[in-house]
């Protein structure tokens, strides 16, 4: 598990990334700045609510954004598996809450990675669901519903789910990267003070990871692996960086080594299947990995995603897939 200093580095980076992403990519220009307030803690996440963006919709519901940030590296990795995104850092959930009916509709889920980059957007919808007393949504409703009149606006100013992606070279994204870069020198100093410190090299690799500098991250992770070659977390992280540079062979080698060290390592199994299928178009080998994954996990959201992959691609893989 990554030490506290590294977690603080990631959390500071993500707070800046989330602030800028929410303002520029989600809310209309007329809405005031994001005002994140702590709300609750789940088994994996610290949850915050954006009180600055609460608005009344044309269905008389309150639109609200919640931020879910893993409170530790172990929790982040599990959330990455659950969401099917190797580079997961945190996610946002957009709800419309009906205060009178005590119900809510999930509109969007945005999965964010290093430097606040959106990795995926999942759309919700469906009928309103009853808010369970004591749940995160119940806490959110308690916080925003009493302010209904104070926060109401005309229909023309309603928050709507955005469809457009931010420009790739947006100034805000560059600012996020600059903030991440400022944190790297301190991590370098730790490696200089003690070149044999595993956690110092791990922290530096993670700092480069968050700053979207894969080549430097790979080099730092290599120094860490020279100290502890069987660290599956570092092997997976370095593999993700190899994939980002387009070196799929080395990415797979890392994931395979992690599986050799720990045959139950779900992250490495999922990662291998993902690269085989979507980077190398080796569907038959990917299905073997996906089936192996399902022997270990049959209940998570990721397992359902893996099952859907198998159902979708089995017919095109031919008869070479081992049952």
N, C-alpha and C positions, 0 to 999 in steps of 0.2 A: 504494500500500500504506500502511496506517495505521502511524504511527510507533510506536516501542517504548513510549512513555508510554501511548498509547492501548491497546496490547495488554496492558500491565500492568494498566491499569484494568479491562479486560474480564476478565482472568484472575483478579484479586482478587474481582471480583463473582461470577464463576462458581464459584470455590472455596467461597465462602459459600453460594451458591445450592445447589450440589451437596450440601454437608454437610447442610443442613437438609432438602432434598428426600429424600435417602436415609434419614435418620433417621425422618422423619415419614410418608413416603409408601410406603416399600418394606419396611423391616424391622419385625418385631414389637416391641412395647414392651420385651420381656424381653431383647433383644439390646443389647449395649453400643454405645457411640458409634462413629461411623465413624472408621476409622483408615487414611486413604489413605497408601500408600507408593509412591514412584516405582518403576516396573517396567521400562519399555522406551520406545523412540521408534520409531514407524513413519515412513513417508514423509510423513504428514500430521499425526500426533497424538503427543502425549506421553501415555503410558498409565500409569495408577496402579491399584493393587489395594487393595481394602478388606479388610485383614486382620482387622478387628474383627468382620466379619459371617460369617466362614467357619464353616459348620456341616455336620454329617453328615446326609444325607437318609435316608429309609427305603429307598432303593435303594443305600445304602452309597456314595453319591457325595458329594463336597464341593461345597457351594453357595458360589459366590463372585461378587462384583460387580467389574467392571473399568470404569474411567473413561477416556474418550478425549477429550482436550482439544486442539484445533488449536494448534500452536505459533506460528502467524503468521496474519495476516489473509488472505493468499492461500490458505493451507491451509483456513481457515475457510470461505471462499467456495466452494472446490471441494467441501468436505464438505457445504455447504448444497445445492449442486447435486446431489451424489450421493444425498443423503437426501431431496431434493424438498421442502425446507423453507427458505424465504427467511430466516427468523429464527433458523436453527440457530446454536447457540453451542457445544454439546458433546453427547456421548451416553454412556449407560451400557449395558453389556452384562452380562446375568446368565447364568452358566454353571453346569452341574453336571459336575464332573470326576470320572472314575473313575480313581483312582490306580493300581489293580492292572492295569487294561486299557490305561492310557495313552490314554484316549479322553474326549470331552467332548460335551455336548449344549448348544446355545444355547437358552435358555428365553425371554428377553425382550431387546428393545432399546428403551430410552427415549430419545427425542430431546428435548433441552432447549433452550429459547430464553432471551430476556432475563429476568432476575430469577428464573431457575430454573424458569420455567413449562414444563410438559410440553407439547410440540407434537404428539407422536405416540408411540404405543406399538405396536411390532411384535412379534408372537409368533413364537417359533421352533418347536422341537420336531423330530420326526423321529428316526431312529436315531442312536446315538452315532457320531461321526466320530473317526478316529485323530488324535491330536495330533502335528503335524509338529515334529520336532526343530528347535530354534532359533527357533520361532515365539513369538508373545506368549503363547499358551496353554501352551506348553512352559515358559516362564519362570514363569507363574502356578502351574503344577503343581509345579515345583521348589520354589517358595516355600511352598506350603500343604500338600503331601502329607506331608512329614516330621512335621507337627504333627497328623496325623489323630487319634491317640488323645487328645491334649491338648484338641482342639477338639470332640470328639464329644459329642452330646447325645442325649436320648431322642427317639423318633419324634414325640412330642407337641410338641417344640420345633423341629421342622424349619422351615426357611425355605420359604415358599410364595410363588408369584407372586401379588401383590396384584391385585385387580380393582377396588377402589373408588378413586375420585378424592379428593384432599384437598379440604376445604371451600374455597370461593373466597376467604373472608376469614380464612384461617388465620393465627394470630399469626406463624408462621414466615415466611410470604410477606411480611407487612408488615415484618418485620425485614430481610428481604433488600432490599426497596425502600429502607428507611432507610439501609442500608449503601451502596446505589448512590447515593442522594442526597448522601451525605457527600463523594463524589468529584467532584461537579459544580462546587463553588466554585473549586477549583484550575483546572479547565478554563476557567471564565469569566475568571479572572484572566489567563490566557494571551491570551485575545482582547482584553482591556482593554489589556494591555501593547503588543500589536501587532495592531490591527484588520485589517491586511492579510496576516496570517499564515494561509495556507490550512490548514495542518495543525492550527492551534489551533481553527479553526472545525470542521474535520472531527472532531477529538477531542471537542469539546463536543457535536456532533451525536450521536456514538457514545455519549457518556455519557448523554445524554437517552434514546437508543434503549434502552440497557441498563436504565435506570430506568423504562422503560415510560411515557415522557412524549412521545407522538408529536407533539403540537403544537409543543412546544419544540424537538424534534429537527428538525422540518421547517424552523423558522425558522433554526436554526443551519446546516443544510445549505444553505439559500438564500443565506446570507452566504458560504459556501464556494463555491457555484456562481457567485456574482457575481465571484469571483476567478478561478475556472477553470470555465467553463461546460461544457467537454467532458469532465469527469471522470466516466467511466461508473460507477465504484464509488459515488460520491456520488449520482449520478442514481438508481441502483438502490436504494440505502438510503433515499433520500427517497421514492421511489416506494412502497417497502414501508410507510413511515410514513403516506403518503397513504391507502394501502389500509386500514391499521389504523383510520384515522379515518372510513372509509367513503366517501372521495372517490376513487372508482374511475376517474373521468375523468382526474383529474390523475395518478393512479398510472400509467395506461396512457400518458399523454403523456410521463412520465419514461422509462418503459421503451422507448418508441418513439424518443425522442431518443438514448438509450444505444445502440440498435441502429443509428441513423443514424451515430453516431460510430464504432461498431465493429460491423459486420454479423456478426461471428463471436462476439459476446458471448452466450454460452449463458444466463447468468443472466437477462438482459433478455428473451430469447425465451421461456424457461420461465415467467418471471413474467407476461408478457403472456398466454400461453395459460391460465395458472391463473386470472387475474382474469376473462378473457373467459368461461371455462367456468363457474367455480364462484361468481363474484360477480355476473356479468351474464347468465348463461345464454345466451351467444352461442356455441353449440357449433360452428357452422360456421366462424366466425372462429378459434375456439380450435384446431380441427383443422388449419387452415392453419398456425398457429404451431407446433403439435406436429410436423407433417411437416417444417417448416423446421428444427426442432431436430434431428430424426433425420438430416437431411442432413449435420449437423456432428458428431453424437455417436451412435454405434450400439452402444457397448460398456458404458457405465456403468450403474449401478443406476437412475439417473434416466431413461436412455434406455429401459430396459425398462418403467419406470412410464409414460412418455409413450406407448410403443407400446400398453400396455394401455388407456390412455385412448382412443386412436384406435379400437382394436378395440371398446371398450365403447360409444362414443358415435357412431360413424360412421353407424349405421343410423338414429339419431334426428335426424341433422343434415340429412337429405334430400339433394337433388341439387345444392345450392348450393355444396358444398365443392369447391374446385379441387383436381384431382389433381396 
